């Protein structure tokens, strides 16, 4: 009797023949998935073999396989370098600043847009807030130089108010603030789309019940809308914290100059200077691998914490 119970408890395995028949029956669905699988294999997994140059003294004439193995030499060189503390501090500081300021603003914007009852007004606000996303980074940085230069519009307004001129683009103290708030202005509208989609999925009967109970609009936002999009907020927070050691290269590089280098020098720009400009390919690959490894472990930790505390996670 006990043996029969154990046999019932064991999960039934799908026979290979039945599995193959299922694939043959749904061959068109698998065919649709095939281009995505091929794309990831060619452009994501196959290039990983090149990561080994981080542990070698890469010589172009010898190729990746022929270059001599040096082990952890490049990693130790980076850890002991004069720029290590500055690079890590600037990168993490800029990412955390952007996370603290930039993450909640799209949520607030989505909640405000969702409360607009007039369709034309709602469409106008959405268009105005979405538009900056489609501007290139080069255009955004060019606008910053025009508006925030010593003779720019912002400093002229400050002068009329009796405030002394501020060197936004050359002062290390203002670099992070300028970077973060310009990035928030550019991306907040686009980032709010997914929250608006989540808000659209909330059952209207919950709002009706809250109205009957006498809840104000602010109360309904706090007790109905926010809990309704909580899982979406957690998932996006996990994804954003998973790249906390990675700061976009292009915008930082365009805003960077010798005067603000103290605050603008991050891992991405250091990799460019050493790997591309300095042709130190193995050294820059080691730095990039270190950056990816730290992001990976942070993602695992944040996902585990979110799963334990809120029962919501990526996996």
Phi and psi in degrees as a GROMACS rama.xvg file:
@    title "Ramachandran Plot"
@    xaxis  label "Phi"
@    yaxis  label "Psi"
@TYPE xy
-63.5915  -37.8086  UNK-2
-63.1752  -38.3916  UNK-3
-65.4692  -39.8258  UNK-4
-63.619  -41.5991  UNK-5
-63.5926  -38.393  UNK-6
-65.4744  -36.0451  UNK-7
-68.3939  -37.4266  UNK-8
-69.0327  -29.2545  UNK-9
-65.8775  132.773  UNK-10
-66.5168  137.709  UNK-11
-77.1869  125.027  UNK-12
-85.6456  140.341  UNK-13
-74.9784  122.6  UNK-14
-60.1105  144.695  UNK-15
-55.7791  -37.0738  UNK-16
-65.0102  -42.3002  UNK-17
-67.3103  -37.8481  UNK-18
-63.8177  -42.7745  UNK-19
-65.4933  -37.2253  UNK-20
-64.1203  -37.1866  UNK-21
-64.1699  -38.8359  UNK-22
-66.6285  -41.428  UNK-23
-65.3134  -36.9258  UNK-24
-70.3672  -32.9676  UNK-25
-112.506  38.004  UNK-26
-60.7335  -31.7778  UNK-27
-67.5412  -35.2306  UNK-28
-67.9161  -42.7244  UNK-29
-64.9267  -32.6353  UNK-30
-66.2811  -34.6193  UNK-31
-67.0474  -33.8095  UNK-32
-77.7043  -24.8999  UNK-33
-54.8639  -46.6381  UNK-34
-58.9633  -36.6712  UNK-35
-66.64  -43.5461  UNK-36
-62.6033  -44.3134  UNK-37
-63.3681  -40.3685  UNK-38
-59.5917  -47.8025  UNK-39
-67.0964  -36.7267  UNK-40
-64.8581  -41.9577  UNK-41
-78.7088  -46.6384  UNK-42
-98.8882  -12.4712  UNK-43
-114.295  -46.3002  UNK-44
-91.0073  -42.8977  UNK-45
-59.6067  -41.7797  UNK-46
-65.0714  -12.5569  UNK-47
-63.7969  -21.8199  UNK-48
-63.3342  -24.1635  UNK-49
-73.5194  -10.0115  UNK-50
-62.2917  -23.0251  UNK-51
-64.0038  -17.1374  UNK-52
-67.1549  -16.3557  UNK-53
-66.4532  -21.2057  UNK-54
-107.202  12.0858  UNK-55
-128.917  162.45  UNK-56
-94.2615  88.2611  UNK-57
-65.6854  128.326  UNK-58
-123.215  119.158  UNK-59
-57.7144  -38.5158  UNK-60
-67.3258  -29.0123  UNK-61
-88.9766  -20.6002  UNK-62
81.5941  177.572  UNK-63
-67.4986  -45.962  UNK-64
-71.0942  -30.9245  UNK-65
-86.4992  -12.4551  UNK-66
-70.8925  145.845  UNK-67
-69.6951  144.683  UNK-68
-81.779  130.453  UNK-69
-122.702  0.229514  UNK-70
67.806  -128.435  UNK-71
-90.0985  14.6742  UNK-72
-58.3173  -44.944  UNK-73
-69.4966  -34.8653  UNK-74
-66.6972  -44.2344  UNK-75
-62.8286  -39.8058  UNK-76
-60.9876  -40.5181  UNK-77
-68.1671  -44.0427  UNK-78
-63.5149  -32.4965  UNK-79
-93.379  0.68084  UNK-80
-72.4593  158.926  UNK-81
-65.8126  -29.282  UNK-82
-89.7204  -4.92802  UNK-83
-57.456  -52.9308  UNK-84
-63.2622  -39.7292  UNK-85
-66.282  -42.0644  UNK-86
-64.4559  -46.9749  UNK-87
-65.2193  -44.1316  UNK-88
-62.6363  -45.8479  UNK-89
-66.2491  -41.5787  UNK-90
-65.6916  -51.3467  UNK-91
-68.3055  -40.1326  UNK-92
-61.5816  -43.2616  UNK-93
-67.236  -39.7564  UNK-94
-66.6395  -44.0128  UNK-95
-66.1936  -40.2365  UNK-96
-60.1872  -44.9667  UNK-97
-66.8869  -34.8284  UNK-98
-69.5058  -45.3166  UNK-99
-65.9614  -40.8738  UNK-100
-88.298  -43.7725  UNK-101
-81.5059  -23.3638  UNK-102
-75.6826  -47.0539  UNK-103
-74.7142  -24.2892  UNK-104
-62.6614  -44.4019  UNK-105
-60.4609  -31.9308  UNK-106
-66.0961  -46.8286  UNK-107
-62.1487  -42.1735  UNK-108
-62.4517  -42.7416  UNK-109
-63.9337  -39.7595  UNK-110
-65.1648  -38.6006  UNK-111
-69.5708  -44.4315  UNK-112
-62.491  -38.1573  UNK-113
-64.1208  -24.1198  UNK-114
-86.5431  -7.91582  UNK-115
-74.6605  124.677  UNK-116
-93.4636  -24.5439  UNK-117
-85.4165  122.168  UNK-118
-62.3067  -40.341  UNK-119
-66.9098  -42.6318  UNK-120
-65.0329  -39.2972  UNK-121
-65.2879  -43.3005  UNK-122
-64.5353  -37.4785  UNK-123
-64.9382  -45.1355  UNK-124
-63.578  -41.7385  UNK-125
-63.3837  -43.1043  UNK-126
-63.3775  -44.2121  UNK-127
-64.748  -39.7861  UNK-128
-79.6259  -27.207  UNK-129
-78.1076  -32.1919  UNK-130
-54.3627  -44.1113  UNK-131
-59.728  -23.9021  UNK-132
-61.6707  -30.5046  UNK-133
-87.0139  -0.359066  UNK-134
-82.6297  139.498  UNK-135
-70.7196  159.854  UNK-136
-62.3272  -36.161  UNK-137
-61.5987  -42.04  UNK-138
-65.9905  -42.4114  UNK-139
-60.624  -47.1567  UNK-140
-66.2475  -37.4405  UNK-141
-60.7735  -40.3715  UNK-142
-64.1104  -38.4285  UNK-143
-62.6347  -42.1442  UNK-144
-65.8374  -36.3097  UNK-145
-70.9664  -41.5054  UNK-146
-80.5828  -32.8746  UNK-147
-106.833  6.15318  UNK-148
-69.2199  166.297  UNK-149
-54.8511  -33.0634  UNK-150
-101.274  12.1714  UNK-151
-75.9496  175.067  UNK-152
-61.7602  -42.7554  UNK-153
-63.3066  -45.6344  UNK-154
-69.0984  -30.3371  UNK-155
-66.3518  -40.5929  UNK-156
-66.2891  -40.5796  UNK-157
-62.518  -36.8969  UNK-158
-64.4655  -39.0552  UNK-159
-65.383  -27.9584  UNK-160
-88.6149  1.77909  UNK-161
83.0667  16.0801  UNK-162
-98.408  136.348  UNK-163
-68.0631  158.904  UNK-164
-62.0152  139.416  UNK-165
-115.729  129.84  UNK-166
-88.3541  79.9286  UNK-167
-62.2571  -42.3001  UNK-168
-89.6552  -10.2922  UNK-169
-119.218  -10.0893  UNK-170
-90.6932  125.725  UNK-171
-59.1848  -31.4559  UNK-172
-66.9156  -26.1937  UNK-173
-102.096  -3.96889  UNK-174
-63.3042  -51.9996  UNK-175
-62.1092  -41.5524  UNK-176
-64.4216  -44.2869  UNK-177
-62.8574  -43.2812  UNK-178
-63.1602  -49.6159  UNK-179
-67.0749  -48.1204  UNK-180
-71.5531  -32.0833  UNK-181
-68.6557  -35.11  UNK-182
-69.4574  -39.6517  UNK-183
-62.4004  -44.2748  UNK-184
-60.552  -38.551  UNK-185
-74.9708  -35.7344  UNK-186
-107.2  -11.6214  UNK-187
-63.5645  -39.1044  UNK-188
-66.0715  -44.3162  UNK-189
-66.8524  -39.613  UNK-190
-69.0208  -22.4724  UNK-191
-77.8395  -12.0275  UNK-192
-60.3681  -45.099  UNK-193
-67.2822  -31.9513  UNK-194
-71.5615  -37.1623  UNK-195
-63.7962  -38.0455  UNK-196
-64.6295  -39.8768  UNK-197
-67.5026  -38.1336  UNK-198
-65.3042  -33.7017  UNK-199
-66.4295  -21.7695  UNK-200
-87.8046  -0.385862  UNK-201
-76.2  135.124  UNK-202
-63.2715  121.114  UNK-203
-60.5037  -23.795  UNK-204
-64.6693  -26.9265  UNK-205
-64.7204  -39.6455  UNK-206
-68.3099  -38.8418  UNK-207
-64.1098  -41.3145  UNK-208
-65.6826  -38.7899  UNK-209
-65.4774  -37.794  UNK-210
-63.3233  -42.5151  UNK-211
-61.3583  -35.6199  UNK-212
-78.167  -1.2607  UNK-213
88.1114  17.0729  UNK-214
-73.9512  135.869  UNK-215
-75.6688  174.318  UNK-216
-62.8391  -41.1539  UNK-217
-63.6354  -39.5678  UNK-218
-64.6742  -39.4648  UNK-219
-66.7248  -37.2463  UNK-220
-62.6065  -42.6776  UNK-221
-74.3975  -39.1406  UNK-222
-100.723  -12.3967  UNK-223
-117.969  -55.1266  UNK-224
-67.8476  -50.7221  UNK-225
-61.8178  -46.6873  UNK-226
-62.6235  -29.4721  UNK-227
-69.3614  -26.7872  UNK-228
-111.357  14.6475  UNK-229
-60.1367  -44.9334  UNK-230
-63.4267  -37.8221  UNK-231
-64.5664  -41.9445  UNK-232
-61.6364  -43.1878  UNK-233
-65.775  -43.4389  UNK-234
-62.311  -45.0384  UNK-235
-68.6309  -32.8961  UNK-236
-66.0339  -41.1811  UNK-237
-61.0833  -45.1782  UNK-238
-63.2052  -39.584  UNK-239
-72.7315  -38.0117  UNK-240
-69.8875  -21.2092  UNK-241
-70.4565  -9.45579  UNK-242
-123.364  32.9918  UNK-243
-72.0556  -21.2614  UNK-244
-94.2391  0.119521  UNK-245
-110.578  122.071  UNK-246
-115.273  133.872  UNK-247
-52.3419  132.71  UNK-248
-74.4817  -45.1529  UNK-249
-60.285  -50.365  UNK-250
-68.1456  -42.4833  UNK-251
-61.5715  -42.7378  UNK-252
-64.4854  -40.1251  UNK-253
-70.539  -31.2121  UNK-254
-86.0225  -11.4814  UNK-255
-78.8201  141.382  UNK-256
-150.414  174.602  UNK-257
-64.0785  -25.6017  UNK-258
-79.0548  -31.6795  UNK-259
-106.562  13.4463  UNK-260
-56.9649  -31.5751  UNK-261
-58.6525  -33.4131  UNK-262
-106.729  -18.3904  UNK-263
-100.742  -8.22406  UNK-264
-78.7143  110.525  UNK-265
-119.898  176.669  UNK-266
-59.284  -41.3777  UNK-267
-62.7451  -42.6215  UNK-268
-71.7984  -32.9708  UNK-269
-66.6149  -39.3389  UNK-270
-61.8738  -40.3134  UNK-271
-62.8865  -46.2278  UNK-272
-65.3824  -39.9923  UNK-273
-85.3233  -39.9285  UNK-274
-81.7213  -47.0686  UNK-275
-88.7894  -56.7315  UNK-276
-71.3913  -37.7834  UNK-277
-94.5873  -4.3461  UNK-278
58.0638  29.9968  UNK-279
-99.2364  74.9581  UNK-280
-66.851  -41.6532  UNK-281
-66.8501  -42.2762  UNK-282
-63.2345  -45.7526  UNK-283
-68.403  -33.6985  UNK-284
-65.6835  -37.5155  UNK-285
-64.0749  -41.2636  UNK-286
-64.3946  -43.917  UNK-287
-63.4966  -38.3038  UNK-288
-66.7556  -40.4324  UNK-289
-60.5998  -44.2126  UNK-290
-61.4877  -44.5064  UNK-291
-66.3454  -38.47  UNK-292
-64.7456  -43.0497  UNK-293
-63.3378  -43.3134  UNK-294
-60.8771  -39.4298  UNK-295
-63.2478  -47.0952  UNK-296
-68.0032  -36.0286  UNK-297
-64.3562  -41.583  UNK-298
-61.432  -44.4112  UNK-299
-61.3972  -44.8597  UNK-300
-65.4775  -46.7415  UNK-301
-65.6166  -39.9588  UNK-302
-64.1627  -41.592  UNK-303
-64.0787  -43.2725  UNK-304
-63.9942  -43.2505  UNK-305
-64.2162  -37.0194  UNK-306
-67.2975  -37.1683  UNK-307
-75.1326  -33.6001  UNK-308
-92.0729  -34.9304  UNK-309
-124.542  -1.56525  UNK-310
61.7804  21.2952  UNK-311
-125.137  129.193  UNK-312
-159.551  171.938  UNK-313
-73.3073  -34.4172  UNK-314
